[in-house]
Amino acid sequence: MAIGIASSPDDRKKLAQLLGGTEAFVIVSTVEQARQFLDGVAPPPTPGDGSPGLRIDSDRRVLCWQDRETGLTPLEHDFLRCLLAAPGQVWTYEELHLKVWGNTHVGRGSNIHSTVRRLRGKLARLGALVTIHAIRGVGIRLA
């Protein structure tokens, strides 16, 4: 789910167009409205449960979901570590390219899309309830 905040009607329309490919989104006018929405929707956190069950064993470069594991390439490892550092955060293509590839040359983004495709496949094979969403024209997020 994505929450967008835009104060003017025109900005809300633009934001709705950007988020149109997202399965579920809410657009509000203020941060306070977003907080009120989240307070009414989000379940209370479970003590000691800081992750959705997905973790990376960086020593072995392995992706773990519950009791299942799959290997990661160096690029997949670095890419997924970025996304796991802030689940739900939308990373722009430029931010990911700088963090993972070490430069800001995104080009057509085929290397990012290729990495996402491979990671989606690995997450699906693990049966993970976590997936990677592309936000058209903006970037990538872990959901």
Salt bridges, closest charged atoms under 4 A:
ASP57 OD2 - ARG60 NE 2.80
GLU69 OE2 - ARG60 NH2 2.62
GLU76 OE2 - ARG118 NE 2.88
GLU76 OE1 - LYS122 NZ 2.65
ASP78 OD1 - HIS77 ND1 2.93
